[in-house]
């Protein structure tokens, strides 16, 4: 299932739980009776439309993470770095994938073109970071990181931190 679909389902579930709590309180304490059609319309208006609108603002960035597009992202807030990578085995891309997988969620990989896309987990207060890694040669990688929500100062700082973390993961001696 695509990440955007999971995100809409998550937010719809949060709104549904909140709506059910309100309905329970109103039914028990104020003895208000609801029609099922009213509840369905209220859930649609309050539980489906807001998550769909919120997700649509970030759809391009979220969809890029799982797409087969092999070009680096060109979003606002993108930070790019070329980092050295010292592989310990002759399967350098597999080793790279394993190191990234320990820190982040891999959303797309292409062994033939040696491209990897990753993301951080989304939280209630942070949409997270997306990333793109391409092996230039056996000893160098191109890393592109971008915030899902470009106007967030916190996520912009996380992009810089992501580049520093990847540099330390790829070069543990430095």
N, C-alpha and C positions, 0 to 999 in steps of 0.2 A: 504494500500500500504506500502511496506517495506521502511524503512528509506533509505537504499542504493539506491533504485529506485528513491525515491524523490530527493536524492542528485544528482544523474546523471541528472535527468530532470532539476533541478535547474541550475546546471552548464551549461548544454546544452542551456538553455534559456538565460543565461548571454552571452554566446558566440554568440548565434543567434542575440541578440539585438546589440551586438558589430559589428558583420558582416553586419547586415542591415544598421547600421549607416555608415560604411565605403562604402558600395555599394551606398547609397544615396548620400554621398558626392562626390564620383567618378562620378556618373551619372549626377548630377546637375552641378558641377563645371568644370569637365574635359570632360564631354559628352562621357564617356566610355560606350559602350553597352556590356551587358553580355548575354551569352547564359544560359538558365535555367540549363542545365547540368553542366556547370561550377560552378554555384552557389550551386547546390546540392552537388557536389564533394567538393567544398571549405568548405561548412558547415560540411560535414561528417568528413573531415580531421581536421578542426579547432574546430568544435563544439561537435563532438561525441567522437572521439578518446582520446583527452586529459582528459576529465572528467572520461571516463571509466578507463584510466590508473591510474589516481590519486585515484579514488575510490577503484581500485583493491589493492592498497598498504594497505588500511585500512579495506578491506572487512572482514577479520577474526574478528576484533574487533567490527566492526559495526554490523555484522551478529549475533555475540554472544549476543548483547543487546536484540534482538528480538527472539532469539531461545528459545526452551524449555529445553535447557541444564541447569540442576539444580546444577551443580558443580561450585564452585567458579572459577573465571578466573585465568589463570596462565600466563598472558602476562608480558612483560617487563614493568617495572615502576609501578607495582601493589603495593598499600599500604593497609595494613590490620589493623583493629582495632576491639577490642571487647568493645562495649559501653554498659553502663547500660541504661535501658529503663523503665521508670515509667509510666505505663498505668493508665489512670484515669477511664477507663471503663473495663468491663469484656471481651470486644471484642478487645483484645490488638493488633492483627494483622491489623484489620480494622483501628484502631487509628494510628498505625504505617504507613499504606498506606496513610492515610489522611495527616499526617504530612509531609511525603516525597513528596506527590503530590503538596503541597503548594510551595515547593522550586524547584522541578525538574520535568522532564517529565518521567512518568512511562512507560517503554517499555514492561515489562512482569511481571506478578504476578501469583503466585500459592498459593491459600489460604490453600490448604490441606497440602502442605509441608512448608508453611510459608516462601516463598521465593519471593523476589521482586528485579527487575532490573530497574535501572533508568539511565537517561542521562541528560546532560545539552544541551542547544541549541547550534548548530554549527553556527559559524560566519565566516565571510570572513577571519579573521586573526587567528582564533582558531577553532580547530576541536571539542573541548569540552572534557567532562569527562564522562566516563561510570561508573556505580556502581552496586554492588550486595549486597543485605541485606538478611540475614537469621536470623530468631528468634531462638536463642538457647534454651531459656526458656522464661517464662513470664517477666523476669526482665533483660535479656541480649540479645543483638543482635550482630551478626558478620557483619561488614561492610567492603567491599572490594571496593576500588576506583582505577581507572586506566585512564591514558590519552589515547585518541584515537590516537594522534600522539606522540609516546614515546620519540622522540628526542627533543621535545619542552620544554625549560626551563620554559616558562610561564605556560604551561599545567601541568608540574610537581608541580609547586607551587600551582596551582589550585586544585590538588589532595589533598594536605595537608590542604588547606582551606576548601575543601568539607568535610573532616573528622572533622574538628573543627566545621563547621556549623552544621553537623548532630549531633555532641555531644551536642551542645547548643540547638538544636531543641528537641532532645530526653530527655534532662535534663535541663529544663528552670531555675531551681533553682540554678544550679551550676554556 
